[in-house]
Amino acid sequence: MLQGRTGRGLVFCVTLVTMFATGLWLEGRLFAFDLSDPLVALAAVADVGIGLPYLVARGLDVGGGRVVAVTFEYGNAFAIVAGLLNMLVVLDAHDTFRGHR
């Protein structure tokens, strides 16, 4: 939005935060950093990629996940993909700023 692409920025903000919130609503888990399990550590990095909504969710103590919930894996997928997509949006904004696009 700082680059003058307000419409595109609003779409990404609303969509990514909604995806993250949907992941939490579907009883997904926010993964903790556990270096003994590399896949859990990567999932934690992906979760943190959403930025401020992650910090808000951690502060409100949501995202504990319920493994027995039917929607648990879908919730994990939504939260992880929201973080990864946000990282791609940030990289795209950086490339645009640098004039590579």
KOLNUTI-951587 format. One record per atom (N, C-alpha, C): residue number from 1; x, y, z; residue in one letter. Coordinates in steps of 0.001 Angstrom, whole numbers, plus 524288, in hexadecimal, padded with zeros to 5 digits. Example, Ala and Ser with C-alpha at 12.3 -4.5 7.8 and 13.67 -1.06 7.14 Angstrom:
! KOLNUTI-951587
> num_c1_c2_c3_residu
> 1_83386_7E9C6_81E78_A .
> 1_8300C_7EE6C_81E78_A .
> 1_83390_7F31C_81E78_A .
> 2_83232_7F736_81BA8_S .
> 2_83566_7FBDC_81BE4_S .
> 2_83264_8001E_81EBE_S .
This chain:
! KOLNUTI-951587
> num_c1_c2_c3_residu
> 1_8033C_7FB61_80000_M .
> 1_80000_80000_80000_M .
> 1_8036A_804DF_80000_M .
> 2_80820_80468_8024D_L .
> 2_80BAE_808E2_80266_L .
> 2_80DC0_80A40_7FCFE_L .
> 3_80D66_8069A_7F956_Q .
> 3_80F4C_80783_7F40B_Q .
> 3_80B05_809A5_7F07C_Q .
> 4_80697_80B0B_7F2B8_G .
> 4_80257_80D37_7EF9A_G .
> 4_7FEAB_80924_7ED64_G .
> 5_7FF66_80446_7EEB9_R .
> 5_7FBEB_8001B_7ECE0_R .
> 5_7F820_7FEB8_7F148_R .
> 6_7F4D5_80280_7F29D_T .
> 6_7F163_801FF_7F721_T .
> 6_7ED7D_7FD8A_7F685_T .
> 7_7EB17_7FD18_7F1FE_G .
> 7_7E740_7F8F3_7F11F_G .
> 7_7E99A_7F38F_7F1D3_G .
> 8_7EE05_7F2D0_7EF6A_R .
> 8_7F0AF_7EDC6_7EFCF_R .
> 8_7F253_7ECAD_7F576_R .
> 9_7F43B_7F0A8_7F81E_G .
> 9_7F5D1_7F008_7FD91_G .
> 9_7F14B_7EEA8_8011E_G .
> 10_7ECD8_7F12F_80054_L .
> 10_7E83E_7EFFC_80381_L .
> 10_7E652_7EA70_80290_L .
> 11_7E669_7E8CC_7FDA3_V .
> 11_7E4C5_7E372_7FC68_V .
> 11_7E842_7DF87_7FF31_V .
> 12_7ED59_7E05A_7FEFD_F .
> 12_7F0F1_7DCC7_801A3_F .
> 12_7F039_7DCEE_8078C_F .
> 13_7EF9C_7E191_809CF_C .
> 13_7EEEA_7E1FB_80F7B_C .
> 13_7EA12_7DF0A_8113E_C .
> 14_7E5BD_7E005_80EA8_V .
> 14_7E0D6_7DD80_81031_V .
> 14_7E11C_7D7A2_80F43_V .
> 15_7E30D_7D608_80AC3_T .
> 15_7E32B_7D07E_8096E_T .
> 15_7E6C7_7CD67_80D09_T .
> 16_7EB73_7CF4D_80DEC_L .
> 16_7EF31_7CC62_81117_L .
> 16_7ED98_7CC1D_816D6_L .
> 17_7EB9B_7D069_818EB_V .
> 17_7E9D7_7D051_81E58_V .
> 17_7E512_7CCC3_81EE8_V .
> 18_7E19F_7CCD2_81B04_T .
> 18_7DD14_7C95C_81B22_T .
> 18_7DEBF_7C3A4_81AD8_T .
> 19_7E29D_7C273_81790_M .
> 19_7E49A_7BD12_8174D_M .
> 19_7E6D8_7BB62_81C8F_M .
> 20_7E9DD_7BEC6_81EF7_F .
> 20_7EC3C_7BD85_823FF_F .
> 20_7E808_7BCB5_82827_F .
> 21_7E437_7C042_82855_A .
> 21_7DFFC_7BFC9_82C23_A .
> 21_7DCC1_7BAD8_82B2D_A .
> 22_7DBFC_7B97A_82641_T .
> 22_7D922_7B4B3_824F5_T .
> 22_7DC23_7AFF4_826E8_T .
> 23_7E13E_7B004_82664_G .
> 23_7E46D_7ABC4_82862_G .
> 23_7E3D9_7AB11_82E40_G .
> 24_7E3A5_7AF6C_83116_L .
> 24_7E2D9_7AF18_836B3_L .
> 24_7DD54_7AD56_837FE_L .
> 25_7D989_7AF2F_83506_W .
> 25_7D414_7ADB7_835D1_W .
> 25_7D347_7A7E4_834D3_W .
> 26_7D630_7A5C5_83121_L .
> 26_7D5D6_7A02D_82FFE_L .
> 26_7D90F_79CE6_833D7_L .
> 27_7DA8E_79F45_8381B_E .
> 27_7DD59_79CC0_83C64_E .
> 27_7E2D2_79AFF_83ADE_E .
> 28_7E54E_79E19_8377B_G .
> 28_7EAB9_79D12_83617_G .
> 28_7EE56_79EB1_83A86_G .
> 29_7F317_79D1D_83A16_R .
> 29_7F6FF_79E01_83E2B_R .
> 29_7FB1A_7A1DD_83C4B_R .
> 30_7FCAE_7A55F_83FB7_L .
> 30_8012E_7A8A7_83EAA_L .
> 30_805E8_7A5C0_840DC_L .
> 31_80959_7A440_83D78_F .
> 31_80DB3_7A0ED_83EFD_F .
> 31_811D6_7A3F9_841F6_F .
> 32_81417_7A169_845CE_A .
> 32_8186C_7A3A8_848CB_A .
> 32_81D8B_7A212_84626_A .
> 33_82199_7A529_846FA_F .
> 33_826AC_7A3ED_844B4_F .
> 33_8290B_79F4D_84795_F .
> 34_829A0_79B09_844D0_D .
> 34_82BDF_7964A_8470A_D .
> 34_82FFD_7945D_84331_D .
> 35_834D4_79593_84467_L .
> 35_8390A_79442_840CA_L .
> 35_83A32_78E6D_8408F_L .
> 36_83816_78B6D_8443B_S .
> 36_838EC_785C9_84407_S .
> 36_835A0_78346_83FB7_S .
> 37_83186_785F3_83E05_D .
> 37_82E3C_7840E_839C1_D .
> 37_82E31_78836_83573_D .
> 38_8312E_7877D_83141_P .
> 38_831B9_78B84_82D3F_P .
> 38_82C97_78D27_82AB3_P .
> 39_828F9_7898D_829FD_L .
> 39_82404_78AF9_82782_L .
> 39_820B7_78E78_82B04_L .
> 40_820E6_78D89_83012_V .
> 40_81E18_790E9_833BC_V .
> 40_820A0_79652_833D3_V .
> 41_825C2_79681_8339B_A .
> 41_8287C_79B8B_83375_A .
> 41_82719_79E94_82E84_A .
> 42_826C6_79BED_82A16_L .
> 42_8253D_79E91_82538_L .
> 42_81F9A_7A077_8256D_L .
> 43_81C2B_79D64_827CD_A .
> 43_816C1_79F16_82865_A .
> 43_8166E_7A3DF_82BEB_A .
> 44_819C3_7A41B_82FF0_A .
> 44_819DE_7A8A5_83363_A .
> 44_81BB2_7AD84_83074_A .
> 45_81FA1_7ACEF_82D28_V .
> 45_8217B_7B157_829FA_V .
> 45_81D21_7B333_82650_V .
> 46_81A54_7AF87_82406_A .
> 46_81603_7B0E5_8208A_A .
> 46_811B6_7B3B9_82389_A .
> 47_81071_7B1ED_82840_D .
> 47_80C73_7B48D_82B69_D .
> 47_80E01_7BA24_82CAB_D .
> 48_812E6_7BAF4_82E1B_V .
> 48_814C3_7C02D_82F7D_V .
> 48_814B9_7C3CA_82ABF_V .
> 49_814D8_7C197_82619_G .
> 49_814F1_7C4AD_8214E_G .
> 49_81045_7C838_82097_G .
> 50_80C0B_7C74F_82350_I .
> 50_80770_7CAA9_822CF_I .
> 50_80830_7CFCC_825BB_I .
> 51_80BE7_7CFEC_8295B_G .
> 51_80D40_7D4C9_82BFD_G .
> 51_809DB_7D60A_830B1_G .
> 52_80793_7DAB8_830AE_L .
> 52_8049D_7DCB9_8351E_L .
> 52_80012_7D92B_836C5_L .
> 53_7FD02_7D6FA_8332D_P .
> 53_7F8DC_7D36B_834F6_P .
> 53_7FAEF_7CECE_8382A_P .
> 54_7FF96_7CCF9_836ED_Y .
> 54_801F7_7C8C6_839FF_Y .
> 54_802E9_7CA94_83F98_Y .
> 55_80518_7CF42_8402D_L .
> 55_80634_7D150_84561_L .
> 55_8012F_7D230_84879_L .
> 56_7FD1F_7D40A_845D4_V .
> 56_7F813_7D4D3_8486B_V .
> 56_7F5E0_7CF94_84A2D_V .
> 57_7F622_7CBA7_846CB_A .
> 57_7F421_7C676_84826_A .
> 57_7F721_7C42A_84CC1_A .
> 58_7FC3A_7C4C2_84CBD_R .
> 58_7FF61_7C2D2_85122_R .
> 58_7FE08_7C5BC_85623_R .
> 59_7FD49_7CAE7_855B0_G .
> 59_7FBED_7CE0F_85A42_G .
> 59_7F6A8_7CCA1_85C8D_G .
> 60_7F2FA_7CB2F_85930_L .
> 60_7EDC2_7C99C_85AF9_L .
> 60_7ED89_7C3DA_85C6A_L .
> 61_7F1DF_7C127_85BE0_D .
> 61_7F252_7BB98_85D1F_D .
> 61_7EE79_7B838_85A02_D .
> 62_7EE27_7B958_854F6_V .
> 62_7EB14_7B609_85174_V .
> 62_7EEDB_7B31F_84DE6_V .
> 63_7ECF2_7AF35_84B44_G .
> 63_7F049_7AC40_847C6_G .
> 63_7F2C7_7A794_84A5E_G .
> 64_7F050_7A5B3_84E8A_G .
> 64_7F251_7A10C_85120_G .
> 64_7F159_79C25_84DEF_G .
> 65_7ED54_79C55_84AAE_G .
> 65_7EC05_797D7_84769_G .
> 65_7E99C_79379_84A94_G .
> 66_7E656_79099_84813_R .
> 66_7E3E2_78C11_84A83_R .
> 66_7E490_78789_846CA_R .
> 67_7E825_78426_847F3_V .
> 67_7E9B1_77FF2_8446D_V .
> 67_7E51A_77C6C_842FE_V .
> 68_7E170_77BBF_84680_V .
> 68_7DD05_77842_84572_V .
> 68_7D8D0_77ACC_84219_V .
> 69_7D946_77FDF_8410E_A .
> 69_7D570_7828F_83DC4_A .
> 69_7D5FD_780BC_83822_A .
> 70_7D196_78016_8358C_V .
> 70_7D195_77E64_8301A_V .
> 70_7D44E_7826A_82CA3_V .
> 71_7D3FF_7875F_82E1E_T .
> 71_7D616_78B9D_82AEC_T .
> 71_7DBA5_78D2B_82C51_T .
> 72_7DE28_78A46_82FD0_F .
> 72_7E35A_78BAF_831C8_F .
> 72_7E751_78C7F_82D64_F .
> 73_7E7B7_788C5_829DD_E .
> 73_7EB9C_7892D_825A0_E .
> 73_7EA57_78D9B_821DC_E .
> 74_7E54C_78E7B_820DA_Y .
> 74_7E3C8_792E0_81D85_Y .
> 74_7E547_7980A_8201A_Y .
> 75_7E46D_79866_8252B_G .
> 75_7E5EA_79D21_827F9_G .
> 75_7EBBC_79E20_827C1_G .
> 76_7EED0_79A03_8287A_N .
> 76_7F47D_79A8E_82804_N .
> 76_7F600_79C75_82298_N .
> 77_7F39B_79A21_81EA5_A .
> 77_7F4E2_79B91_8193F_A .
> 77_7F392_7A149_81830_A .
> 78_7EF10_7A317_819F2_F .
> 78_7ED90_7A88A_81913_F .
> 78_7F165_7AC46_81BB1_F .
> 79_7F2D4_7AB3B_82093_A .
> 79_7F65C_7AEBB_82365_A .
> 79_7FBCD_7AECA_820EB_A .
> 80_7FDBC_7AA34_81F83_I .
> 80_802F4_7A9D9_81D27_I .
> 80_80310_7AC7C_817D6_I .
> 81_7FF28_7AB75_8149D_V .
> 81_7FF0B_7ADBF_80F5C_V .
> 81_7FE67_7B3A8_80FA5_V .
> 82_7FB66_7B59C_81367_A .
> 82_7FADC_7BB49_81401_A .
> 82_80024_7BDC9_81527_A .
> 83_80338_7BB58_81892_G .
> 83_80863_7BD75_819C4_G .
> 83_80C13_7BD48_81521_G .
> 84_80BFF_7B8EB_81244_L .
> 84_80F6B_7B873_80DB1_L .
> 84_80DDC_7BC39_8095D_L .
> 85_808C8_7BCD8_80883_L .
> 85_80707_7C097_8048B_L .
> 85_80877_7C627_8060B_L .
> 86_8082D_7C760_80B10_N .
> 86_809BC_7CC9A_80CC4_N .
> 86_80F83_7CD8C_80BB5_N .
> 87_812B6_7C98A_80C80_M .
> 87_81849_7CA17_80B42_M .
> 87_81912_7CB31_8056D_M .
> 88_81608_7C88A_80223_L .
> 88_81667_7C987_7FC7D_L .
> 88_814A0_7CF01_7FB11_L .
> 89_810A0_7D0F4_7FDA7_V .
> 89_80EC6_7D646_7FCA9_V .
> 89_812F9_7DA34_7FE26_V .
> 90_8159C_7D945_8027D_V .
> 90_819CF_7DCCD_8042F_V .
> 90_81E4B_7DCA9_8003E_V .
> 91_81FBE_7D807_7FE6F_L .
> 91_823E8_7D7A4_7FA7F_L .
> 91_8225F_7DA53_7F56C_L .
> 92_81D74_7D9D8_7F3D2_D .
> 92_81B96_7DC71_7EF16_D .
> 92_81BCB_7E25D_7EFB9_D .
> 93_81A40_7E452_7F43A_A .
> 93_81A7B_7E9F4_7F52D_A .
> 93_8201E_7EBE1_7F51A_A .
> 94_8239B_7E8C9_7F73C_H .
> 94_8292B_7EA42_7F72C_H .
> 94_82B49_7EA5C_7F197_H .
> 95_82A00_7E668_7EE7F_D .
> 95_82BBE_7E64C_7E90C_D .
> 95_82993_7EAEA_7E5FD_D .
> 96_824B0_7EC2F_7E6E3_T .
> 96_8224F_7F0A0_7E435_T .
> 96_82507_7F5AF_7E5C0_T .
> 97_82634_7F63D_7EAB7_F .
> 97_828E9_7FAEE_7EC96_F .
> 97_82E4A_7FB76_7EA21_F .
> 98_830F9_7F718_7E984_R .
> 98_83631_7F729_7E73C_R .
> 98_83624_7F7C4_7E14D_R .
> 99_83181_7F781_7DF01_G .
> 99_83110_7F826_7D968_G .
> 99_831FA_7F343_7D631_G .
> 100_831B3_7EEB9_7D897_H .
> 100_832A2_7E9C7_7D5D9_H .
> 100_82DBC_7E7BA_7D338_H .
> 101_8297B_7EA6D_7D3D1_R .
> 101_82494_7E8AD_7D189_R .
> 101_82231_7ECDE_7CE48_R .
